[in-house]
Amino acid sequence: MRLQTDPSVIYGMGDSFDGNLRRRDLQTDTPYNSYTRAGLPPTPIAFVGSAALEAAVRPAATDALYFVATGRGDGRHYFATSLVAHNTNVARHLVNLRGGHKVP
């Protein structure tokens, strides 16, 4: 299974990212596109804080395979164990991003 993380794709887009990740962006091959390439990106995509280091050496016991940012700008994420739940979380993200009402 490929990593398939939007943040790495966004990082690879650089200044061309306008806040809206499109299907074509996920399909455009770059060294940082974890949808088109197996393995980890060639370099880190952000500075690592102590919480991230702690999570790397002591990961939480979870079955979650998917994540999406909350869209609130607070660094938090929604996690999901299924694609169906993940798609609901993406809908929440888009609503939060657009300043609308929450999706239950």
Secondary structure, DSSP 4 states (H G I P E B T S, - for coil): -----HHHHHHHHGGG--S---HHHHHS--TT-TTTS-S--SS-SSPPPHHHHHHHHS-------EEEE-SSSSS-EEEESSHHHHHHHHHHHHHHHTT-PPP-
